[in-house]
Structure formats: structure tokens, C-alpha cells
Amino acid sequence: MVPGRGDAPAGGARRICRGLLAALALLAALAVSGCSEEHPEGAVRQHEQSRGAAPPARLTSGEDGWPVDEAAREVEPSVVQINVEEIQRTIFGPRRLQGLGSGVIYREDGYIITNAHVVEGAEEVNVAFADGSTRRGRVLGADSFTDIAVVKVDREGLPAADFAEELDLRAGELVLSVGSPSGFESTVTAGVVSGLDREIPARLTGGVQIPSLTGLIQTDAAISPGSSGGALANAGGEVVGINVAYLPPQTGAVNIGFAIPAPVATSVADQIIERGEAVHPYLGVSLASLTPQIAERFGLPVESGALVVSVAPGSPAARAGIEPRDVITRLEERRISDAGDLIAALRAYRPGETVRLTVFSGGESRQVEVRLGERS
């Protein structure tokens, strides 16, 4: 199922109003809480929460790790609740939709990182801080390719979080999630890093690999509607990710949540702050994940990789001689197992850089150099 918006309804009897993408109704819920009905003509968006077991009160991570409560005290002041309001025009007149998500203070002069889907379509944004104060915010920019947005408030001296510049995570390492699931501000859940460089597969997204749902940190720290945009922190209180999605119970999953790595979030945020948008490299191909079944059907010599479905005319890939049915298996030295791997790997590069791809074409492997373009 689709990562739905995790905006928590604002109380009272609510009814389901709409999901993130109607065509992707079976994807894992994006951890934002849905819009609520403020007026009779309003509507509400909400998603079922996933539940997780409470950690021991003094859970620690090795000799150097802090207890969870101490790590939480380090992170909590930097995590905010973001309340959004959207006016939806319909044939029956305007409908006022409300929703909420979370955010993390990036800079003390008023810059806050959240998810793009938290503030998508918002006409009014209000930020609630851990000290009980609120401020009107404005969306400085949003990047749907990574699902990162920056909200600006006119306030100085904010308690900015400590973001990891590089990830040094291991499976099994203690992490905690801080956010506002269903509007419960400063909620802390704890768990471990369940996996790295994960993607929510296309089979759960209607057959489409969503770029923002690749290269993720997987965790069993409970992430619920309203947690989107909140912090995933390590045992030292350092933010290692921005919570983005979870697989809800109807998928058969138990405590499978995801976060965008902190270096990706801060890189995009810096670009938005500097120029109002983020720039991404452009290859110019439509991709599918190669499976053994597809490989057998088309007589391909490899069983995994990023299968090129189509190539945009005049694109960097076209100029490099890449064609439909080619299979990309490596980018430089990085192994490419599926379409999500390639999308995530490209984030390490900038437009104008030249990369070397290993491509299986016509039963043979070849090296292709591609000068990356800029994604519009």
C-alpha cells in the first residue's frame, strides 16, 4: 500500500477523506496524519496506525550509548509539530482541510526540515515548538524527488538539532523516533536499525518505483501517522534520518518504518535554502527492476539489475547509446540490483559529472560513460 499521509485528525468524529495517491492505494502509509474536517463541508484524511512495543525505561546501546531517556531529552527540543491548512476547491464549494506532521529544527535562525508531503498544497502552516509556543511558517521550498521540504519561521535562537554529516550505522544499533504521531507532541519510540539502503518496492506502489522511497533507513522504532518529518536519532542524540513512511498492519508488516538519511535531507535543505529548489542528476531513462522471471521471458543473461524500459530522446542516456531492454548492473563500483538501487546511487552525483555504467546489452557486458544532465 502507498505511504499515505500521516497527518493526524484534529479530534472529534472523523471520516476518511483521501489518500496520498489514489492510484497507489496499496502502498505503505507515509507517516503524516490526514486532513481533518473543520466545517461541515470539510473532509478528513487519516490512516491506520501501526503499533510497537514500549522499550525498557533505561534501554542503552553499549558502553558509550546514552539511555533512551537521555538521548530523547537531547533531541526533543529540536522536534516540532507542523499544522497545515489547505483550501480544496470542489464543485460543492471550498473545503477546509487540516492536517499535521512533524519537523526538525535545522538552523537556529528559523529553518526547519520536514517532508514535502507534509506541506504539499498547504495554504497556511503553523509550527508548534516543544516549549509550547507557536509561530506562523512559510514553505521555503519542497523537493518531491527526495520528499524533503524546508519551512521558515521568523524566530532566532532555536534549539537546532545535531544532524549526522555521514552515516555510520549498523543493523541492530539503537535508534529512537521523535515526532507527533496523531498529534501527540514529543512522542518518543525506540528500536533498532533494521536495515540500510532500503526501498519500498514497486510491487507495493502500483508497479511504480517512487524515487523518494529509495535509499532509506529501515527501523522497528514505531513510526505512525503524524511522525512524518520527525527525527530518527541515534543513542547519542544525533539525528540520523527524517522519518518518512511505514508499512501498515494490513500489509502483514509489524514495525517496519523508514527514514530518509540525514546527509540526503541536509544536502537538499541546503540547496532549498540557497536557491529555493534542489538540483538532481538526470539520466533520461524509465526503469523497472529486473527479476529472474523477466530475464527468462526476454532471454537476458543476468537476473538482477535496473532494466531500461524507455530512453528519452536526446537525453544523456540516449547520447551514451543506452537502449530499451539494456540492463544496468553497476554504477562505478556500486552493484545495482534493481531500479531503486540506481535511483539512490545517482544521488551521490551532481549534474555535469560523468559516471561509468556497466550495461548488459545484446547478451554482452559493456562499459558506458554518461555525462549526467540536470533533472527539471
Secondary structure as GFF3:
##gff-version 3
##sequence-region A 1 376
A	DSSP	three_ten_helix	22	24	.	.	.	ID=ss1
A	DSSP	beta_strand	33	37	.	.	.	ID=ss2
A	DSSP	alpha_helix	68	75	.	.	.	ID=ss3
A	DSSP	three_ten_helix	76	78	.	.	.	ID=ss4
A	DSSP	beta_strand	79	90	.	.	.	ID=ss5
A	DSSP	beta_strand	93	107	.	.	.	ID=ss6
A	DSSP	beta_strand	111	114	.	.	.	ID=ss7
A	DSSP	alpha_helix	116	119	.	.	.	ID=ss8
A	DSSP	beta_strand	124	128	.	.	.	ID=ss9
A	DSSP	beta_strand	134	143	.	.	.	ID=ss10
A	DSSP	beta_strand	148	153	.	.	.	ID=ss11
A	DSSP	beta_strand	174	179	.	.	.	ID=ss12
A	DSSP	three_ten_helix	181	183	.	.	.	ID=ss13
A	DSSP	beta_strand	187	198	.	.	.	ID=ss14
A	DSSP	three_ten_helix	202	204	.	.	.	ID=ss15
A	DSSP	three_ten_helix	211	213	.	.	.	ID=ss16
A	DSSP	beta_strand	216	219	.	.	.	ID=ss17
A	DSSP	beta_strand	231	234	.	.	.	ID=ss18
A	DSSP	beta_strand	239	246	.	.	.	ID=ss19
A	DSSP	three_ten_helix	249	251	.	.	.	ID=ss20
A	DSSP	beta_strand	257	261	.	.	.	ID=ss21
A	DSSP	alpha_helix	262	275	.	.	.	ID=ss22
A	DSSP	beta_strand	281	282	.	.	.	ID=ss23
A	DSSP	beta_strand	285	289	.	.	.	ID=ss24
A	DSSP	alpha_helix	292	298	.	.	.	ID=ss25
A	DSSP	beta_strand	306	311	.	.	.	ID=ss26
A	DSSP	alpha_helix	316	319	.	.	.	ID=ss27
A	DSSP	beta_strand	327	331	.	.	.	ID=ss28
A	DSSP	beta_strand	334	335	.	.	.	ID=ss29
A	DSSP	alpha_helix	339	346	.	.	.	ID=ss30
A	DSSP	beta_strand	354	361	.	.	.	ID=ss31
A	DSSP	beta_strand	364	371	.	.	.	ID=ss32
A	DSSP	beta_strand	373	374	.	.	.	ID=ss33
###
